[in-house]
């Protein structure tokens, strides 16, 4: 059992490096944005991010995800290559048709004054291309995961990150292109990844179109489109409600706070998805699978709660450091604790939803997420006029909690797992208690609060150890790890 945990953790950590490389640009570049893009203009980026994600969800037809599910049981290498060719051909056809239609429609809408800001026409045209190349990126990266090419996966994503950062600096500082720099840099970096990965992709293609498996993959993936679209509405629709009832400044502040609170999603949840899902599919028939999945959930929650606690406690210091305390930008820290809690629930609902994937009951996923998206929109319209951006942050928590409960209920009926609720409850209780103490001492002044937060950070793992979170085998392995670390330090000295 421990070997399986070790292998799955290695997969998650390796692929998390690539995922971090694609996401970290938004944080590295935030000081540059804060000094070169006014807060009101930055709201365009905040509002167009959901458009990218919605288009990606619809146009991809969940085919890269379905491809992993179909490749896993297939043992014939030539048929695997034909499956890849089939999905690639289908995506190229869909993306070409979309761009041929979307560009003229966008031009017509702009000509009729549909956009308040005429620049949105250019932003959307770039976005259409960006989404198209990103979907092709996703196909290649999914194939690299299946072929277990972690080094190539990480290198490609690091190159993409580097290109994105350098081009943003060039376009913003040298050419002063403003918000357009964000879109153009991402597009160029996405194109570069496709060019560099082309030799690998060609080696994994056999030009045989398999219409039967394609229909099956579409049937499997079609409900997931509604799931993904509803998830995007649930997660990002709130910023349009804020824009409607509040102001562009409020939208930008909430979007930045959401970005920092979403660190759990970008760096942990998405990395977990990338590394764990292919491994989980391959061990579905293992008799130890339910016990393994139960223990892995406990570790997954630990990986969310501890970093989430740090984000919530140090939210002000983090935002001020990244935004250089620029007017408007630094106010984003106030929503981070609630957003972080929302993403902890998002992580749990993702894990519970995997049971429905295992039994191929993805229709349930669609209905659950659509219901929660409707709940989220309704509650945002109710609370945002009364509570502002804090209403949206609260709705994020409630919506993900509701979705987590629904996924748990239906998944347990079809793929029952005996989760370690006592340990998870202890983890949650300590996290809430430590955050309450940090908040109390923060009221006594900046330095008193900072010292308390640092002490609590050091005490949290000790608290877990003292209150019995770890079992005997885990304690032994922790002691062995500490002994190895101490001996390594002594040798270095």
Secondary structure by P-SEA (a helix, b strand, c coil): caaaaaaaaaaaaaaaaaaaaaccccccaaaaaaaccccccaaaaaaaaaaaaaaaaaaacaaaaaaaaaacccccaaaaaaaaaaaaaaaaaaaaaaaacaaaaaaaaaaaccccccaaaaaaaaaaaaaaaaaaaaaaaaaaaaacaaaaaaaaaaaaaaaaaaaaaaaacccccaaaaaaaaaaaaaaaaaaaaaaaaaaaccccccaaaaaaaaaaaaaaaaaaaaaaaaccaaaaaaaacccaaaaaaaaaaaaaaaccccccaaaaaaccaaaaaaaccccaaaaaaaaaaaaaaaacaaaaaaaaaaaaaaaaaaacccccccccccaaaaaaaaaaaaaaaaaaaaaaaaaccaaaaaaaaaaaaaaaaaaaaacccccaaaaaaaaaaaaaaaaaaaaaaaaaaccccccaaaaaaaaaaaaaaaaaaaaaaaaacaaaaaaaaaaaaaaaaaaaaaaccccaaaaaaaaaaaaaaaaaaaaac
